[in-house]
Amino acid sequence: MNLNPFHLGGPAFLVFYALLLAGAVVALRRAMRVSETAGVPPPPRFDDPYLIAWLRGGDAEAVRVATVALVDRGLLRLEGERLVLKDPLALDIVRRDIERAVLGCFRRPEEAEAADKDAAVRRACKHYRRVLEQHGLVAGRAVLARRLPLVGLVAAVLLGFSLARAAQALAAGRSNLSLLAVLSIVAVVVLLAHWLRRRTFAGDAVLRDLKTLFKRLKDRASSLRAGAGGNEVAMLAAVFGLSALSAISFPWVRKLYPPSSKQSSSSSSCGSSCGSSCSGGCGGGCGGE
């Protein structure tokens, strides 16, 4: 039996290449997991919901959770589809820089997305990124540098097979290499996505632990009432996403941040397949990641 993949016919070689890509990605992920979970420092205290939100979804999610929390606490007022600062004195009341920055965006009525583009808000979000990078939960320069040899090795193997097969085909007078080119491009995109992924595998593990820790809060999400002024609304949204807030008690959240079609389809799919155990089984779809 000849095991040389270059003796395979065109369709058979494409199947082989797809399997090679799948196996290479599995091996890459395992190597990255070992590299990114060994010797990491203890995680920070997660008493700040915006730190959790940043871990889950970056700047945009931290800003969304902060905005919703400030509306819930009565420091921002909803006027139609716009937000406005209820009392300028609130700028001196809030403790966290991101809250102060978000409030500052709405001295005049603005749509919620205005906070995403504000320079002061962006600066406040950098603090969360720095903390998470220092604890090995988000990929900084050091993590990207460690990933590069792993990704480069896998890329060299996959592209080596592609180029060798292309040279073989051209030498035999065959020029129909479009499917091989597509698979090679897919391989490059997949590898780049793994190299540039924002969270580390240690960060993934911490986020799973947080979802387990706050599962009881999610189970009683329907009992939370808007305007209660506590920290539970911010924590629930930070860990599981804005979709975890009850649409009955918090209808204004959907007005501020209408769910995208992608989020809607993901949530409905997750709900139908996982039912009440959605947070454990589907994770990203229900958690808003």
Backbone as JSON, one array per atom type, in Angstrom:
{
  "sequence": "MNLNPFHLGGPAFLVFYALLLAGAVVALRRAMRVSETAGVPPPPRFDDPYLIAWLRGGDAEAVRVATVALVDRGLLRLEGERLVLKDPLALDIVRRDIERAVLGCFRRPEEAEAADKDAAVRRACKHYRRVLEQHGLVAGRAVLARRLPLVGLVAAVLLGFSLARAAQALAAGRSNLSLLAVLSIVAVVVLLAHWLRRRTFAGDAVLRDLKTLFKRLKDRASSLRAGAGGNEVAMLAAVFGLSALSAISFPWVRKLYPPSSKQSSSSSSCGSSCGSSCSGGCGGGCGGE",
  "N": [[0.86, -1.2, 0.0], [0.67, 2.1, -0.97], [1.67, 4.89, 0.75], [2.29, 7.44, 0.12], [1.25, 10.7, -0.08], [1.39, 12.26, -2.34], [0.97, 10.63, -4.45], [-1.67, 10.39, -4.67], [-4.85, 10.89, -6.29], [-6.4, 13.93, -7.61], [-8.98, 14.72, -6.18], [-8.78, 12.98, -3.96], [-6.4, 13.83, -2.81], [-7.13, 16.38, -1.98], [-8.97, 15.77, 0.02], [-7.22, 14.5, 1.78], [-5.6, 16.73, 2.38], [-7.42, 18.43, 3.66], [-7.96, 16.9, 5.94], [-5.42, 16.86, 7.01], [-5.12, 19.57, 7.62], [-7.12, 19.84, 9.6], [-6.12, 18.1, 11.59], [-3.69, 19.38, 12.11], [-4.54, 21.81, 13.2], [-5.78, 20.92, 15.55], [-3.54, 19.88, 16.9], [-2.05, 22.24, 17.11], [-3.68, 23.82, 18.77], [-3.59, 22.32, 21.12], [-0.88, 22.55, 21.77], [-0.72, 25.32, 22.12], [-2.44, 25.6, 24.29], [-1.04, 24.29, 26.34], [1.23, 25.95, 26.45], [0.09, 28.38, 27.21], [-1.17, 28.02, 29.62], [0.56, 27.05, 31.48], [2.42, 27.95, 34.27], [1.27, 30.49, 34.56], [0.49, 33.58, 36.24], [-1.48, 33.93, 39.31], [-5.01, 34.59, 38.85], [-6.48, 37.91, 38.65], [-8.39, 39.74, 41.16], [-11.82, 39.5, 40.67], [-13.75, 41.52, 41.23], [-14.6, 43.68, 39.91], [-16.96, 44.32, 37.59], [-16.52, 45.23, 34.99], [-14.0, 44.47, 34.29], [-14.33, 41.74, 33.98], [-16.15, 41.81, 31.86], [-14.49, 42.9, 29.89], [-12.64, 40.84, 29.58], [-14.29, 38.93, 28.46], [-15.32, 40.14, 26.13], [-13.78, 42.31, 25.2], [-13.05, 45.86, 24.54], [-15.53, 46.89, 23.53], [-17.51, 45.35, 24.81], [-17.05, 45.85, 27.52], [-17.7, 48.57, 27.61], [-20.41, 48.51, 26.88], [-21.56, 47.07, 29.03], [-20.93, 48.8, 31.14], [-22.42, 51.07, 30.38], [-25.08, 50.09, 30.46], [-25.22, 49.43, 33.18], [-25.0, 51.97, 34.34], [-27.32, 53.2, 33.43], [-29.18, 51.57, 34.72], [-28.63, 52.23, 37.35], [-29.64, 54.74, 37.45], [-28.14, 56.92, 36.7], [-27.74, 57.6, 34.12], [-30.09, 58.68, 31.69], [-32.67, 57.52, 29.61], [-33.73, 58.89, 26.64], [-35.99, 58.6, 24.35], [-34.35, 57.04, 21.85], [-31.9, 57.73, 22.7], [-29.22, 58.53, 25.01], [-28.71, 60.41, 28.0], [-26.94, 62.34, 30.39], [-28.08, 62.28, 33.65], [-27.63, 63.83, 35.95], [-25.16, 66.2, 36.4], [-23.56, 66.04, 38.69], [-23.15, 63.4, 39.07], [-20.8, 62.66, 37.88], [-18.88, 63.06, 39.77], [-19.5, 61.21, 41.63], [-19.24, 58.54, 40.87], [-16.96, 55.73, 41.02], [-15.21, 54.39, 39.31], [-12.99, 54.74, 36.53], [-13.91, 54.13, 33.94], [-16.65, 54.37, 34.18], [-16.92, 57.08, 34.76], [-15.91, 58.13, 32.4], [-17.75, 57.17, 30.51], [-20.12, 58.39, 31.39], [-19.38, 61.01, 30.86], [-19.6, 61.1, 28.12], [-22.22, 61.56, 27.59], [-23.18, 64.07, 28.18], [-24.69, 65.63, 26.59], [-27.62, 64.57, 24.77], [-27.05, 61.5, 23.23], [-26.62, 58.73, 20.96], [-26.23, 55.33, 22.09], [-23.97, 54.12, 21.02], [-22.11, 56.12, 20.82], [-20.32, 56.15, 22.93], [-18.51, 54.17, 22.35], [-16.68, 55.3, 20.63], [-15.39, 57.25, 21.98], [-12.55, 58.99, 23.17], [-11.7, 59.17, 25.86], [-13.06, 57.05, 27.02], [-11.9, 54.9, 25.69], [-9.3, 55.11, 26.69], [-9.75, 54.49, 29.36], [-10.49, 51.83, 29.1], [-8.09, 50.67, 28.41], [-6.76, 50.15, 30.76], [-7.96, 47.83, 31.75], [-7.22, 45.97, 29.83], [-4.43, 45.94, 30.22], [-4.21, 44.88, 32.83], [-5.28, 42.3, 32.47], [-3.52, 41.28, 30.57], [-1.16, 41.23, 32.08], [-1.71, 39.17, 33.8], [-1.77, 37.02, 32.17], [-4.11, 36.37, 30.79], [-5.08, 37.55, 28.57], [-3.93, 38.04, 25.28], [-0.89, 39.53, 24.94], [2.09, 41.2, 23.72], [4.13, 39.4, 24.46], [2.82, 36.91, 24.59], [1.92, 36.66, 21.95], [4.39, 36.5, 20.71], [5.28, 34.04, 21.69], [3.43, 32.37, 20.53], [4.02, 32.56, 17.84], [6.21, 30.88, 16.75], [4.98, 28.34, 16.93], [2.67, 28.6, 15.35], [3.94, 29.3, 12.98], [5.4, 26.97, 12.39], [3.36, 25.07, 11.87], [2.16, 26.37, 9.71], [4.25, 26.27, 7.87], [4.41, 23.53, 7.34], [1.85, 22.98, 6.23], [1.67, 24.79, 4.03], [3.9, 23.96, 2.71], [3.14, 21.4, 1.79], [1.11, 22.26, 0.06], [2.52, 23.8, -1.89], [4.31, 21.89, -2.88], [2.53, 20.05, -4.01], [1.32, 21.68, -5.93], [3.51, 22.24, -7.59], [4.01, 19.65, -8.5], [1.64, 19.16, -9.93], [1.73, 21.13, -11.95], [4.04, 20.36, -13.27], [3.12, 18.06, -14.42], [1.47, 19.05, -16.3], [-1.0, 19.94, -15.49], [-3.22, 22.47, -14.62], [-5.34, 23.2, -13.07], [-5.78, 24.34, -10.19], [-7.43, 25.51, -8.39], [-9.11, 24.66, -6.22], [-7.24, 23.65, -4.43], [-5.85, 25.99, -3.92], [-7.85, 27.47, -2.64], [-8.22, 25.92, -0.29], [-5.68, 26.26, 0.8], [-5.67, 28.99, 1.33], [-7.73, 29.07, 3.23], [-6.44, 27.63, 5.24], [-4.37, 29.44, 5.92], [-5.89, 31.61, 6.89], [-7.19, 30.43, 9.11], [-4.97, 29.81, 10.71], [-3.89, 32.36, 11.18], [-6.0, 33.44, 12.65], [-5.82, 31.92, 14.97], [-3.3, 32.69, 15.89], [-3.73, 35.4, 16.44], [-5.77, 35.43, 18.27], [-7.69, 36.9, 20.83], [-8.14, 36.26, 23.6], [-6.28, 34.22, 25.88], [-5.66, 30.68, 26.38], [-5.63, 30.25, 29.09], [-7.18, 32.42, 29.85], [-9.62, 31.63, 28.72], [-10.2, 29.45, 30.37], [-10.51, 30.71, 32.86], [-12.75, 32.29, 32.34], [-14.68, 30.32, 31.91], [-14.75, 29.28, 34.5], [-15.77, 31.5, 35.87], [-18.33, 31.62, 34.78], [-19.39, 29.29, 35.8], [-19.26, 29.89, 38.53], [-21.06, 32.02, 38.72], [-23.44, 30.91, 37.99], [-25.78, 30.49, 39.47], [-26.69, 33.08, 39.79], [-27.37, 33.64, 37.15], [-29.41, 31.79, 36.83], [-31.44, 32.91, 38.31], [-32.03, 35.18, 36.92], [-34.39, 36.23, 35.89], [-35.64, 37.25, 38.08], [-34.43, 39.58, 38.74], [-34.72, 43.09, 39.0], [-35.09, 46.11, 37.19], [-33.42, 49.12, 38.07], [-32.85, 48.56, 40.71], [-30.42, 49.1, 41.75], [-28.24, 47.63, 42.64], [-25.24, 45.53, 42.4], [-25.64, 43.29, 40.96], [-26.88, 43.25, 38.45], [-24.94, 44.37, 36.75], [-22.89, 42.45, 37.1], [-24.11, 40.11, 36.13], [-24.54, 40.78, 33.42], [-21.89, 41.22, 32.72], [-20.62, 38.71, 32.93], [-22.2, 36.93, 31.4], [-23.21, 38.33, 29.25], [-25.28, 40.86, 27.64], [-27.6, 39.7, 26.75], [-28.41, 38.01, 28.73], [-29.91, 39.43, 30.51], [-33.22, 39.96, 31.59], [-35.72, 40.36, 29.17], [-38.17, 41.31, 29.82], [-37.95, 42.72, 32.24], [-35.9, 44.45, 31.6], [-36.41, 45.98, 29.13], [-35.4, 48.18, 27.79], [-32.76, 47.68, 27.29], [-32.56, 46.22, 24.92], [-33.39, 48.16, 23.25], [-31.35, 50.02, 23.36], [-29.17, 48.47, 22.53], [-29.73, 46.73, 20.03], [-30.08, 43.27, 19.36], [-27.88, 41.65, 17.11], [-28.45, 39.97, 13.94], [-26.87, 37.72, 13.86], [-26.37, 37.22, 16.58], [-28.97, 36.74, 17.41], [-29.73, 34.42, 15.96], [-27.86, 32.68, 16.96], [-28.54, 32.61, 19.67], [-31.16, 31.55, 19.58], [-30.69, 29.07, 18.44], [-29.03, 27.97, 20.36], [-30.74, 27.95, 22.53], [-32.74, 26.16, 21.69], [-31.33, 23.8, 21.42], [-30.02, 23.34, 23.82], [-31.59, 24.04, 25.93], [-32.39, 24.55, 29.33], [-29.84, 24.19, 30.24], [-28.12, 25.83, 28.93], [-25.96, 27.64, 29.4], [-23.87, 26.04, 30.15], [-23.57, 24.21, 28.06], [-23.55, 25.52, 25.54], [-22.3, 27.93, 25.82], [-20.66, 30.26, 24.25], [-22.76, 31.18, 22.51], [-24.93, 31.8, 24.2], [-23.74, 33.28, 26.08], [-22.98, 35.63, 24.91], [-20.51, 36.02, 23.72]],
  "CA": [[0.0, 0.0, 0.0], [1.48, 3.31, -1.11], [1.18, 5.92, 1.67], [2.76, 8.75, -0.32], [0.07, 11.49, -0.44], [1.55, 12.88, -3.65], [0.52, 9.66, -5.44], [-3.13, 10.4, -4.68], [-5.51, 11.71, -7.31], [-6.77, 15.27, -7.17], [-9.98, 14.77, -5.09], [-8.27, 12.28, -2.78], [-5.39, 14.68, -2.16], [-7.83, 17.47, -1.3], [-9.49, 15.2, 1.27], [-6.06, 14.35, 2.65], [-5.15, 18.05, 2.83], [-8.4, 18.91, 4.64], [-7.73, 16.15, 7.18], [-4.15, 17.35, 7.54], [-5.4, 20.87, 8.22], [-7.86, 19.62, 10.85], [-5.2, 17.54, 12.57], [-2.7, 20.39, 12.47], [-5.18, 22.79, 14.09], [-5.94, 20.27, 16.86], [-2.21, 19.85, 17.53], [-1.68, 23.62, 17.43], [-4.46, 24.25, 19.94], [-3.06, 21.65, 22.3], [0.41, 23.17, 22.09], [-1.0, 26.66, 22.65], [-3.04, 25.46, 25.62], [0.05, 24.0, 27.27], [2.07, 27.13, 26.55], [-0.61, 29.53, 27.79], [-1.72, 27.72, 30.94], [1.63, 26.65, 32.39], [3.2, 29.01, 34.9], [0.65, 31.82, 34.54], [0.26, 34.08, 37.6], [-2.88, 33.81, 39.76], [-5.87, 35.6, 38.23], [-6.78, 39.07, 39.51], [-9.72, 39.73, 41.79], [-12.85, 39.87, 39.69], [-14.83, 42.26, 41.86], [-14.97, 44.74, 38.97], [-17.66, 43.65, 36.47], [-16.03, 45.66, 33.69], [-12.83, 43.64, 34.01], [-14.89, 40.49, 33.45], [-16.72, 42.1, 30.54], [-13.39, 43.06, 28.95], [-12.11, 39.5, 29.32], [-15.23, 38.21, 27.6], [-15.61, 40.73, 24.82], [-12.95, 43.46, 24.83], [-13.51, 47.22, 24.81], [-16.95, 47.1, 23.22], [-18.38, 44.72, 25.8], [-16.9, 46.58, 28.77], [-18.45, 49.82, 27.48], [-21.84, 48.19, 26.92], [-21.95, 46.71, 30.39], [-20.87, 50.03, 31.94], [-23.55, 51.92, 30.01], [-26.31, 49.49, 31.0], [-25.17, 49.56, 34.63], [-25.25, 53.36, 34.7], [-28.75, 53.44, 33.23], [-29.88, 50.85, 35.78], [-28.44, 52.96, 38.61], [-30.31, 56.02, 37.35], [-27.2, 58.01, 36.43], [-28.04, 57.96, 32.73], [-31.52, 58.62, 31.4], [-32.99, 57.2, 28.22], [-34.68, 59.8, 25.99], [-36.21, 57.97, 23.06], [-33.28, 56.07, 21.61], [-30.64, 58.38, 23.07], [-28.9, 58.59, 26.43], [-28.25, 61.71, 28.47], [-26.54, 62.38, 31.79], [-29.22, 62.75, 34.46], [-27.18, 64.89, 36.87], [-23.7, 66.38, 36.27], [-22.88, 65.66, 39.92], [-22.84, 61.97, 39.02], [-19.4, 62.52, 37.47], [-18.05, 63.06, 40.98], [-19.96, 60.15, 42.52], [-18.79, 57.21, 40.43], [-15.61, 55.4, 41.48], [-14.35, 53.8, 38.28], [-12.68, 55.64, 35.41], [-14.74, 53.84, 32.77], [-17.99, 54.93, 34.44], [-16.81, 58.54, 34.62], [-15.72, 58.42, 30.98], [-19.02, 56.92, 29.81], [-21.04, 59.48, 31.75], [-18.96, 62.22, 30.17], [-20.03, 61.05, 26.71], [-23.65, 61.83, 27.44], [-23.59, 65.38, 28.72], [-25.8, 65.93, 25.69], [-28.2, 63.3, 24.3], [-26.31, 60.79, 22.18], [-26.9, 57.31, 20.87], [-25.35, 54.55, 22.98], [-22.71, 53.79, 20.34], [-21.16, 57.24, 20.91], [-19.3, 55.84, 23.93], [-17.49, 53.3, 21.76], [-15.71, 56.08, 19.87], [-14.87, 58.31, 22.82], [-11.14, 58.77, 23.51], [-11.57, 58.94, 27.31], [-13.54, 55.69, 27.28], [-10.85, 54.0, 25.2], [-8.19, 55.14, 27.64], [-10.18, 53.75, 30.55], [-10.49, 50.4, 28.77], [-6.71, 50.17, 28.33], [-6.39, 49.65, 32.08], [-8.41, 46.44, 31.87], [-6.36, 45.14, 28.98], [-3.12, 45.8, 30.86], [-4.35, 43.96, 33.96], [-5.49, 40.94, 31.96], [-2.27, 40.85, 29.95], [-0.2, 40.94, 33.14], [-2.08, 37.89, 34.42], [-1.74, 35.98, 31.16], [-5.46, 35.99, 30.36], [-5.27, 38.18, 27.27], [-2.66, 37.95, 24.53], [-0.07, 40.71, 24.69], [3.22, 40.95, 22.82], [4.87, 38.2, 24.88], [2.04, 35.73, 24.19], [1.96, 36.58, 20.48], [5.73, 36.04, 20.34], [5.36, 32.6, 21.97], [2.58, 31.66, 19.57], [4.49, 32.67, 16.46], [6.9, 29.68, 16.25], [4.02, 27.23, 16.8], [1.85, 28.85, 14.16], [4.83, 29.25, 11.82], [5.72, 25.58, 12.07], [2.18, 24.46, 11.23], [2.01, 27.02, 8.4], [5.29, 25.76, 6.97], [4.03, 22.17, 6.93], [0.67, 23.01, 5.34], [2.0, 25.46, 2.77], [4.86, 23.09, 2.02], [2.36, 20.41, 1.05], [0.41, 22.95, -1.03], [3.46, 24.17, -2.94], [4.82, 20.66, -3.51], [1.47, 19.49, -4.86], [1.16, 22.58, -7.08], [4.63, 22.0, -8.49], [3.79, 18.35, -9.12], [0.56, 19.28, -10.91], [2.2, 21.93, -13.08], [5.0, 19.55, -14.02], [2.36, 17.07, -15.17], [0.65, 19.74, -17.28], [-2.35, 20.25, -14.95], [-3.2, 23.83, -14.08], [-6.56, 23.46, -12.29], [-5.36, 24.28, -8.79], [-8.27, 26.47, -7.66], [-9.56, 24.12, -4.93], [-6.07, 23.61, -3.55], [-5.58, 27.37, -3.51], [-8.87, 27.85, -1.64], [-7.88, 25.25, 0.97], [-4.48, 26.88, 1.34], [-6.09, 30.29, 1.9], [-8.45, 28.75, 4.46], [-5.43, 27.26, 6.24], [-3.7, 30.66, 6.37], [-6.84, 32.39, 7.69], [-7.37, 29.73, 10.38], [-3.76, 29.95, 11.51], [-3.82, 33.76, 11.62], [-7.0, 33.62, 13.7], [-5.29, 31.34, 16.2], [-2.19, 33.52, 16.36], [-4.2, 36.71, 16.91], [-6.94, 35.32, 19.18], [-7.52, 37.89, 21.9], [-7.99, 35.6, 24.89], [-5.42, 33.05, 25.94], [-6.37, 29.5, 26.88], [-5.82, 30.5, 30.52], [-8.34, 33.31, 29.92], [-10.81, 30.82, 28.46], [-10.48, 28.65, 31.56], [-11.02, 31.6, 33.9], [-14.11, 32.69, 31.97], [-15.54, 29.17, 32.22], [-14.91, 29.23, 35.96], [-16.67, 32.59, 36.26], [-19.7, 31.24, 34.4], [-19.83, 28.3, 36.78], [-19.42, 30.59, 39.8], [-22.23, 32.9, 38.69], [-24.58, 30.21, 37.38], [-26.99, 30.73, 40.27], [-27.19, 34.42, 39.45], [-28.02, 33.53, 35.84], [-30.65, 31.03, 37.0], [-32.5, 33.78, 38.85], [-31.98, 36.44, 36.18], [-35.74, 36.75, 35.69], [-36.11, 37.91, 39.31], [-33.78, 40.89, 38.87], [-35.58, 44.19, 38.57], [-34.37, 47.31, 36.79], [-33.44, 50.22, 39.02], [-32.6, 48.13, 42.08], [-29.22, 49.81, 42.18], [-27.19, 46.75, 43.12], [-24.17, 45.16, 41.49], [-25.95, 42.01, 40.33], [-27.16, 43.46, 37.03], [-23.65, 44.54, 36.06], [-22.18, 41.18, 37.12], [-24.78, 39.17, 35.22], [-24.24, 41.2, 32.06], [-20.46, 41.08, 32.48], [-20.23, 37.3, 32.79], [-22.98, 36.19, 30.41], [-23.64, 39.17, 28.14], [-26.53, 41.6, 27.84], [-28.74, 38.84, 26.45], [-28.83, 37.31, 29.94], [-30.87, 40.28, 31.23], [-34.61, 39.69, 31.21], [-36.31, 41.32, 28.23], [-39.36, 41.88, 30.47], [-37.52, 43.7, 33.25], [-34.95, 45.39, 31.02], [-36.71, 46.13, 27.69], [-34.61, 49.27, 27.22], [-31.45, 47.19, 26.87], [-32.68, 45.87, 23.5], [-33.53, 49.41, 22.5], [-30.01, 50.6, 23.27], [-28.28, 47.57, 21.8], [-30.52, 45.68, 19.37], [-29.26, 42.09, 19.04], [-27.64, 41.44, 15.69], [-29.05, 38.74, 13.43], [-25.98, 36.63, 14.23], [-26.62, 36.91, 17.97], [-30.31, 36.18, 17.53], [-29.74, 33.04, 15.48], [-27.05, 31.88, 17.89], [-29.29, 32.41, 20.9], [-32.28, 30.65, 19.36], [-30.13, 27.74, 18.23], [-28.54, 27.49, 21.64], [-31.87, 27.67, 23.39], [-33.46, 24.98, 21.27], [-30.54, 22.59, 21.55], [-29.51, 23.11, 25.16], [-32.62, 24.26, 26.94], [-32.02, 25.26, 30.54], [-28.41, 24.04, 30.52], [-27.45, 26.54, 27.84], [-24.69, 28.26, 29.76], [-22.82, 25.04, 30.21], [-23.36, 23.47, 26.82], [-23.31, 26.33, 24.36], [-21.28, 28.92, 26.17], [-20.54, 31.51, 23.5], [-24.01, 31.66, 21.96], [-25.76, 32.39, 25.22], [-22.98, 34.22, 26.89], [-22.72, 36.86, 24.2], [-19.09, 36.15, 23.36]],
  "C": [[0.89, 1.25, 0.0], [0.89, 4.42, -0.24], [1.66, 7.31, 1.28], [1.56, 9.59, -0.77], [0.17, 12.11, -1.83], [1.25, 11.9, -4.78], [-1.0, 9.6, -5.52], [-3.64, 11.23, -5.85], [-5.95, 13.04, -6.73], [-7.78, 15.31, -6.03], [-9.48, 14.11, -3.82], [-7.23, 13.13, -2.05], [-6.06, 15.84, -1.42], [-8.43, 17.0, 0.01], [-8.36, 15.04, 2.27], [-5.63, 15.7, 3.22], [-6.11, 18.62, 3.89], [-8.21, 18.21, 5.98], [-6.43, 16.6, 7.84], [-4.33, 18.69, 8.23], [-6.1, 20.71, 9.56], [-6.94, 19.08, 11.94], [-4.17, 18.55, 13.04], [-3.29, 21.42, 13.42], [-5.38, 22.2, 15.48], [-4.6, 20.26, 17.61], [-1.77, 21.24, 17.95], [-2.39, 24.1, 18.68], [-3.95, 23.59, 21.22], [-1.73, 22.26, 22.74], [0.21, 24.57, 22.68], [-1.58, 26.58, 24.06], [-1.96, 25.18, 26.68], [0.89, 25.24, 27.52], [1.41, 28.24, 27.35], [-1.23, 29.25, 29.15], [-0.66, 27.32, 31.95], [2.34, 27.88, 32.94], [2.58, 30.39, 34.84], [0.43, 32.28, 35.98], [-1.19, 33.87, 38.0], [-3.74, 34.89, 39.12], [-6.13, 36.76, 39.18], [-8.11, 38.87, 40.23], [-10.74, 40.23, 40.77], [-14.04, 40.51, 40.39], [-15.3, 43.44, 41.01], [-15.66, 44.08, 37.76], [-17.1, 44.03, 35.11], [-14.73, 44.93, 33.31], [-13.27, 42.3, 33.42], [-15.43, 40.7, 32.04], [-15.62, 42.26, 29.5], [-12.79, 41.7, 28.6], [-13.0, 38.76, 28.34], [-15.34, 38.82, 26.22], [-14.82, 41.97, 24.45], [-13.58, 44.8, 25.16], [-15.01, 47.36, 24.65], [-17.85, 46.53, 24.29], [-18.25, 45.41, 27.15], [-17.71, 47.87, 28.74], [-19.95, 49.56, 27.53], [-22.32, 47.88, 28.32], [-21.94, 47.94, 31.29], [-22.07, 50.92, 31.64], [-24.85, 51.4, 30.59], [-26.35, 49.63, 32.52], [-25.5, 50.98, 35.08], [-26.71, 53.75, 34.47], [-29.54, 52.8, 34.36], [-29.77, 51.59, 37.11], [-29.05, 54.36, 38.57], [-29.38, 57.19, 37.1], [-27.25, 58.46, 34.98], [-29.53, 57.8, 32.5], [-31.72, 58.37, 29.91], [-34.06, 58.17, 27.72], [-34.9, 59.3, 24.57], [-35.19, 56.86, 22.86], [-31.91, 56.65, 21.94], [-30.48, 58.38, 24.59], [-28.42, 59.99, 26.77], [-27.94, 61.61, 29.95], [-27.68, 62.99, 32.61], [-28.83, 63.91, 35.36], [-25.67, 65.01, 36.75], [-22.93, 65.99, 37.52], [-22.5, 64.19, 39.93], [-21.39, 61.72, 38.61], [-18.45, 62.47, 38.66], [-18.41, 61.92, 41.92], [-19.33, 58.81, 42.16], [-17.32, 57.0, 40.78], [-14.68, 55.0, 40.34], [-14.19, 54.75, 37.1], [-13.59, 55.4, 34.22], [-16.14, 54.4, 32.96], [-17.96, 56.45, 34.25], [-16.68, 58.92, 33.14], [-17.01, 58.24, 30.2], [-20.02, 58.02, 30.14], [-20.68, 60.76, 31.0], [-19.37, 62.26, 28.71], [-21.44, 61.58, 26.51], [-24.08, 63.1, 28.17], [-24.72, 65.95, 27.88], [-26.36, 64.63, 25.16], [-27.43, 62.73, 23.11], [-26.81, 59.36, 22.12], [-25.85, 56.53, 21.65], [-24.0, 54.29, 22.34], [-21.68, 54.92, 20.42], [-20.04, 56.93, 21.89], [-18.19, 54.98, 23.35], [-16.36, 54.1, 21.1], [-15.02, 57.14, 20.72], [-13.45, 58.0, 23.28], [-10.95, 58.48, 24.99], [-12.02, 57.53, 27.68], [-12.49, 54.68, 26.84], [-9.67, 53.96, 26.16], [-8.53, 54.36, 28.9], [-10.14, 52.24, 30.31], [-9.08, 49.82, 28.71], [-6.24, 49.61, 29.67], [-6.77, 48.18, 32.21], [-7.55, 45.51, 31.01], [-5.01, 44.9, 29.64], [-3.18, 44.79, 32.01], [-4.45, 42.52, 33.47], [-4.25, 40.41, 31.25], [-1.25, 40.45, 31.01], [-0.47, 39.59, 33.79], [-2.19, 36.76, 33.4], [-3.1, 35.52, 30.66], [-5.82, 36.56, 29.0], [-3.9, 38.22, 26.58], [-2.05, 39.33, 24.33], [1.09, 40.33, 23.78], [3.96, 39.67, 23.17], [4.15, 36.94, 24.43], [2.08, 35.56, 22.68], [3.33, 36.08, 20.01], [5.88, 34.54, 20.59], [4.53, 31.79, 20.98], [3.22, 31.56, 18.19], [5.26, 31.44, 15.98], [5.96, 28.49, 16.05], [3.21, 27.39, 15.52], [2.72, 28.77, 12.91], [5.19, 27.85, 11.41], [4.57, 24.9, 11.35], [1.98, 25.06, 9.84], [3.02, 26.48, 7.41], [4.94, 24.37, 6.47], [2.89, 22.21, 5.91], [1.0, 23.65, 4.0], [3.05, 24.68, 2.0], [4.16, 22.02, 1.2], [1.66, 21.06, -0.15], [1.35, 23.24, -2.2], [4.02, 22.94, -3.66], [3.78, 20.05, -4.44], [1.27, 20.36, -6.1], [2.28, 22.36, -8.08], [4.48, 20.68, -9.23], [2.74, 18.44, -10.22], [1.01, 20.05, -12.15], [3.2, 21.15, -13.94], [4.3, 18.5, -14.87], [1.42, 17.72, -16.19], [-0.75, 20.05, -16.8], [-2.29, 21.61, -14.26], [-4.44, 24.17, -13.25], [-6.26, 23.27, -10.8], [-6.24, 25.16, -7.9], [-8.69, 25.94, -6.3], [-8.4, 24.02, -3.94], [-5.72, 25.01, -3.06], [-6.57, 27.83, -2.45], [-8.55, 27.22, -0.29], [-6.65, 25.87, 1.62], [-4.8, 28.23, 1.98], [-6.84, 30.07, 3.2], [-7.46, 28.41, 5.58], [-4.74, 28.51, 6.8], [-4.62, 31.48, 7.27], [-7.03, 31.76, 9.07], [-6.15, 29.92, 11.28], [-3.58, 31.38, 12.02], [-4.8, 34.02, 12.76], [-6.51, 33.05, 15.03], [-4.13, 32.17, 16.75], [-2.7, 34.79, 17.02], [-5.37, 36.62, 17.89], [-6.68, 36.14, 20.44], [-7.31, 37.24, 23.26], [-6.99, 34.47, 24.79], [-6.25, 31.86, 26.41], [-6.55, 29.59, 28.39], [-7.02, 31.42, 30.73], [-9.63, 32.57, 29.67], [-11.2, 30.03, 29.7], [-11.06, 29.51, 32.68], [-12.45, 32.01, 33.6], [-15.09, 31.54, 32.22], [-15.79, 29.06, 33.72], [-15.87, 30.31, 36.45], [-18.12, 32.25, 35.92], [-20.25, 30.19, 35.35], [-20.13, 28.98, 38.12], [-20.71, 31.4, 39.85], [-23.47, 32.23, 38.07], [-25.87, 30.46, 38.16], [-27.57, 32.1, 39.99], [-27.91, 34.38, 38.11], [-29.36, 32.81, 35.96], [-31.79, 31.89, 37.54], [-32.5, 35.15, 38.16], [-33.36, 37.07, 36.03], [-36.27, 37.48, 36.92], [-35.46, 39.28, 39.51], [-34.67, 41.98, 38.3], [-34.73, 45.42, 38.25], [-34.49, 48.37, 37.87], [-33.19, 49.83, 40.45], [-31.32, 48.74, 42.64], [-28.1, 48.94, 42.7], [-26.17, 46.43, 42.05], [-24.51, 43.93, 40.67], [-26.22, 42.17, 38.83], [-25.87, 43.59, 36.24], [-22.89, 43.22, 36.01], [-22.79, 40.17, 36.16], [-24.45, 39.51, 33.78], [-22.76, 41.0, 31.73], [-20.07, 39.65, 32.18], [-20.92, 36.65, 31.6], [-23.41, 37.03, 29.21], [-24.98, 39.82, 28.41], [-27.76, 40.75, 27.57], [-29.23, 38.08, 27.67], [-29.83, 38.13, 30.76], [-32.27, 40.04, 30.7], [-35.15, 40.77, 30.28], [-37.55, 41.96, 28.83], [-38.97, 42.98, 31.44], [-36.62, 44.78, 32.67], [-35.22, 45.57, 29.52], [-35.86, 47.2, 27.02], [-33.22, 48.82, 26.78], [-31.47, 46.85, 25.38], [-32.84, 47.11, 22.64], [-32.16, 50.07, 22.32], [-29.1, 49.79, 22.37], [-29.1, 46.45, 21.16], [-29.63, 44.49, 19.04], [-29.1, 41.95, 17.54], [-28.29, 40.15, 15.26], [-28.2, 37.54, 13.81], [-26.23, 36.21, 15.67], [-27.96, 36.25, 18.15], [-30.35, 34.73, 17.11], [-28.95, 32.15, 16.42], [-27.83, 31.59, 19.15], [-30.42, 31.43, 20.71], [-31.79, 29.23, 19.15], [-29.68, 27.14, 19.54], [-29.7, 27.12, 22.54], [-32.59, 26.4, 23.01], [-32.67, 23.72, 21.5], [-30.15, 22.29, 22.97], [-30.53, 23.31, 26.25], [-32.07, 25.01, 28.12], [-30.54, 25.15, 30.85], [-27.55, 24.78, 29.52], [-26.1, 27.07, 28.21], [-23.57, 27.26, 29.82], [-22.53, 24.42, 28.88], [-23.0, 24.33, 25.65], [-22.36, 27.46, 24.61], [-21.37, 30.19, 25.38], [-21.86, 32.04, 23.01], [-24.86, 32.34, 22.98], [-25.03, 33.42, 26.02], [-22.66, 35.51, 26.17], [-21.29, 37.04, 23.82], [-18.93, 36.35, 21.89]]
}
